[in-house]
Amino acid sequence: MMLQDKVAIVTGAGGGIGREIALAMALAGAKVVINDIGASLSGEGQTSATPGEQTKAIIEQRGGQAVTNTDSVADWDSAKRIVQSAIDAFGRVDIVVNNAGILRDQIFHKMTPEEWLSVINVHLNGSFFVSRAAAEHFRAQGSGAYVHMTSTSGLIGNFGQANYSAAKLGIAALSKSIALDMQRFGVRSNCIAPFAWSRMTSSIPAETPEQKARVEKLKRMTPEKNAPLAVFLASDAAKEVNGQIFAARNNEIFLFSQPRPVRSAHREDGWTPELIAEHALPSLRAQFLPLDRSGDVFSWDPV
């Protein structure tokens, strides 16, 4: 019962990874606020309380406590209501899992401003809004844990996901900034880059043999494989873990590096564009990173 007496908010908990994290946190003793607007993968169309209610029913069948909330993370006032629902139901909040997300995949030169903004608003702005709404409670009680969902699409790269990739890399930077600013109040902030076959990955093309093989690999990585890491990071057992980026891939757990200088070039008299081309470029080129995609880096079968 690593989360006994703690209160957790899990956004996007009506299905997939979010549901599995909510279920695992409830089994670990947490009281859970299940936030989900019940919209389509793109965030468009009718919304529904049903997905969240289904998660709540499972938790209650197992003897846990949960409430549902259908407010959007992508609006500041709405995000404050999500956090307030935890205070109203359980009197406090200890954990925020920023999992809610949508997809509007599109090749960059065809991506519309609306496709860009909709994804940024849910993933990046939503993570800020919910985190910021909880921050005052965390500061006042001198404790709290954030678990944010980033992605290898942002940490490494992917085709047709400029909006999603930018948001997910932004979340990694947001998490680091929260960790730096809030550590003095006993608050921690970490990221998970999840690997799982879920609604968020079901839109991956599967037309060529290579694409089909990749999808089959993903299907073996079920959403619940990410839940143990989320529970650990939210627990007091991770009290010394802050500002880190992890990935959960089937039975593997990875720790990601973060950008640091890898090589330098120096001239006492400074640089001109011509000198950069003649001297700096040959010196630095050996450390250039290739245009990898996530699938290129994680090219081996999960164990």
C-alpha positions in Angstrom: 0.0 0.0 0.0 2.6 2.5 -1.1 0.1 5.3 -1.6 -2.0 4.7 1.6 -4.0 7.8 2.6 -2.8 9.8 -0.5 -5.1 11.5 -2.9 -4.3 11.3 -6.6 -5.6 13.1 -9.7 -5.2 11.2 -12.9 -6.2 13.0 -16.1 -7.3 11.1 -19.1 -8.2 8.2 -16.8 -11.2 6.9 -18.8 -9.1 4.4 -20.7 -5.7 3.2 -21.8 -2.7 4.2 -19.8 -4.6 6.7 -17.6 -7.1 4.1 -16.5 -4.4 1.6 -15.6 -2.5 4.2 -13.6 -5.7 5.1 -11.8 -6.5 1.5 -11.0 -2.9 0.8 -9.8 -2.9 3.9 -7.6 -6.2 2.8 -6.1 -4.9 -0.7 -5.4 -1.8 1.0 -3.8 -4.2 2.7 -1.3 -4.8 6.1 -3.0 -8.1 7.8 -3.3 -8.4 8.8 -6.9 -10.0 11.6 -8.9 -10.7 10.2 -12.4 -10.6 13.0 -14.9 -11.8 12.4 -18.4 -14.0 14.3 -20.8 -14.8 11.2 -22.8 -14.1 12.7 -26.2 -12.7 11.1 -29.4 -9.0 10.6 -30.0 -8.8 13.9 -31.7 -10.7 15.7 -28.9 -13.6 16.4 -31.3 -17.3 15.5 -31.2 -19.5 14.6 -28.3 -18.1 14.2 -24.8 -19.2 11.5 -22.3 -18.9 10.8 -18.6 -19.1 7.0 -19.3 -15.3 6.2 -19.6 -14.5 7.8 -16.3 -17.5 6.2 -14.6 -16.3 2.8 -15.9 -12.9 3.4 -14.3 -14.6 4.5 -11.1 -16.8 1.3 -11.0 -13.7 -0.9 -11.3 -12.0 0.8 -8.5 -15.0 0.6 -6.3 -15.5 -3.1 -7.1 -12.0 -3.7 -5.8 -12.8 -1.8 -2.6 -11.2 1.5 -3.5 -12.5 5.1 -3.4 -12.8 7.3 -6.4 -14.8 10.3 -7.9 -15.1 11.3 -11.5 -14.6 14.7 -13.1 -15.3 15.7 -16.7 -13.6 19.1 -16.9 -11.1 19.9 -19.6 -7.4 20.2 -18.8 -7.0 22.7 -21.6 -8.7 25.7 -19.8 -7.4 27.4 -16.6 -10.7 27.7 -14.8 -11.6 24.1 -15.8 -8.3 22.8 -14.5 -8.8 24.5 -11.2 -12.1 22.7 -10.9 -10.3 19.4 -11.4 -8.1 20.1 -8.5 -11.0 21.4 -6.4 -12.9 18.2 -7.0 -10.1 16.4 -5.1 -10.3 18.9 -2.2 -14.1 18.6 -2.1 -14.2 14.8 -2.2 -11.1 13.9 -0.1 -9.9 17.1 1.6 -6.4 17.2 0.0 -4.4 16.4 -3.0 -1.0 14.6 -3.0 -0.4 13.4 -6.6 -1.1 14.8 -10.0 -0.7 12.5 -13.1 -0.8 14.6 -16.3 -1.9 11.9 -18.8 -4.7 13.5 -20.8 -4.0 13.8 -24.5 -5.3 14.0 -28.0 -3.7 13.4 -31.4 -4.0 15.5 -34.6 -1.2 13.9 -36.7 -0.3 15.7 -39.9 2.9 16.1 -42.0 4.4 19.5 -41.0 3.9 21.4 -44.3 0.2 20.5 -44.2 -0.5 21.0 -40.5 -3.1 23.7 -39.8 -2.9 26.2 -37.0 -5.9 24.6 -35.4 -4.2 21.1 -35.5 -1.2 22.7 -33.8 -3.1 24.6 -31.2 -5.5 21.9 -30.2 -2.7 19.4 -29.3 -0.5 22.1 -27.6 -3.5 23.2 -25.5 -4.3 19.7 -24.2 -0.8 18.3 -23.7 1.4 21.2 -22.8 -1.1 23.9 -21.5 -3.1 21.2 -19.8 -0.1 19.9 -18.0 0.7 23.4 -16.8 -2.8 24.3 -15.8 -3.5 21.2 -13.7 0.0 21.3 -12.2 -0.3 25.0 -11.4 -3.7 24.6 -9.8 -2.3 21.9 -7.5 0.9 23.8 -6.7 -0.7 26.0 -4.0 -2.0 22.9 -2.1 1.4 21.2 -2.5 3.3 24.2 -1.2 1.0 24.7 1.8 1.3 21.1 2.9 5.0 20.8 2.2 4.7 17.7 -0.1 3.4 16.6 -3.5 4.4 14.6 -6.5 3.8 15.3 -10.2 4.1 12.5 -12.8 3.9 13.9 -16.4 3.6 11.9 -19.6 6.2 12.8 -22.2 6.9 10.8 -25.3 9.8 9.5 -27.3 8.2 11.4 -30.2 9.4 14.5 -28.5 12.5 13.2 -26.8 13.8 11.6 -30.0 11.5 12.5 -32.9 8.8 11.1 -35.2 7.2 11.8 -38.6 3.9 13.8 -38.9 3.8 14.8 -35.2 5.3 18.3 -35.0 2.4 19.4 -32.7 2.6 16.3 -30.4 6.4 16.2 -30.4 6.7 19.8 -29.5 4.2 19.5 -26.7 5.8 16.4 -25.3 9.3 17.8 -25.3 7.8 21.0 -23.7 6.4 18.8 -20.9 9.8 17.5 -20.2 11.1 21.0 -19.8 8.0 22.0 -17.7 8.7 19.0 -15.4 12.3 20.1 -14.9 11.3 23.6 -14.1 8.7 22.5 -11.6 11.3 20.3 -10.0 13.7 23.2 -9.6 11.1 25.7 -8.4 9.2 23.4 -6.0 11.9 21.2 -4.5 12.2 23.6 -1.5 8.6 22.8 -0.7 9.1 19.1 -0.7 7.5 18.7 -4.1 8.9 16.4 -6.8 8.2 16.3 -10.6 9.2 13.5 -13.0 8.3 12.3 -16.5 7.4 8.9 -18.0 7.6 8.2 -21.7 5.2 5.3 -22.0 5.2 2.5 -24.5 1.8 0.9 -25.0 -0.8 -0.2 -27.5 -3.8 2.1 -26.7 -6.1 4.5 -28.3 -3.3 7.0 -28.6 -1.2 4.6 -30.7 -4.0 2.9 -32.6 -3.7 5.6 -35.3 -0.1 4.5 -36.2 -0.1 3.5 -39.9 0.2 -0.2 -40.6 0.4 -0.4 -44.4 4.0 -1.5 -45.2 5.5 -4.7 -43.8 7.8 -2.5 -41.6 4.9 -0.5 -40.2 2.9 -3.7 -39.6 5.8 -5.2 -37.7 6.1 -2.1 -35.6 2.4 -2.2 -34.7 2.7 -5.9 -33.7 5.5 -5.0 -31.3 3.4 -2.2 -29.8 0.4 -4.5 -29.3 2.5 -6.7 -27.0 3.2 -3.7 -24.8 -0.1 -3.4 -22.9 -1.0 -0.1 -21.0 -0.7 -1.6 -17.5 3.0 -2.1 -17.9 3.4 1.7 -17.3 1.4 1.8 -14.0 4.0 0.4 -11.6 6.5 3.1 -12.5 3.8 5.8 -12.1 2.9 4.4 -8.6 6.5 4.3 -7.6 7.3 7.9 -8.7 4.2 9.1 -6.8 5.1 7.3 -3.6 7.4 8.3 -0.7 9.8 5.6 -1.9 10.8 8.0 -4.7 11.4 10.9 -2.3 14.9 11.4 -3.7 13.8 11.1 -7.4 13.2 14.6 -8.9 13.5 16.1 -12.4 14.1 12.8 -14.1 12.8 11.3 -17.4 12.0 7.6 -17.5 10.4 5.2 -20.0 8.5 2.1 -19.4 8.6 -0.4 -22.3 7.0 -3.8 -21.5 9.3 -5.2 -18.9 12.1 -2.6 -19.4 12.6 0.7 -17.5 14.8 3.3 -19.1 16.4 6.5 -17.7 16.8 9.2 -20.3 19.7 11.6 -20.7 18.9 15.3 -20.8 20.6 17.8 -23.2 24.1 18.8 -22.2 27.1 20.1 -24.2 28.9 17.3 -25.9 31.8 19.1 -27.7 33.1 22.6 -28.1 35.3 24.7 -30.4 37.2 27.8 -29.3 39.1 30.6 -30.9 40.8 33.3 -29.0 40.0 35.9 -31.6 36.4 34.9 -32.0 34.5 33.5 -35.0 33.4 34.6 -38.5 31.0 32.6 -40.6 33.9 31.5 -42.8 36.0 30.4 -39.8 33.0 28.4 -38.4 32.7 26.6 -41.8 36.5 26.0 -42.0 37.3 25.1 -38.4 34.3 24.7 -36.1 32.2 22.5 -38.4 34.9 19.8 -38.9 35.5 19.8 -35.2 31.9 19.5 -34.1 30.6 17.3 -36.9 31.7 14.0 -35.3 29.2 14.6 -32.5 26.2 15.5 -34.7 23.1 13.4 -33.9 21.4 11.7 -36.8 17.8 12.4 -37.8 16.5 9.4 -35.7 12.9 8.5 -35.1 11.8 6.8 -31.9 11.5 3.5 -33.9 15.1 3.8 -35.0 16.4 4.1 -31.5 14.1 1.5 -29.9 14.6 -1.0 -32.8 14.9 -4.2 -30.8 12.0 -6.3 -29.6 10.7 -5.6 -26.1 11.5 -8.2 -23.5 
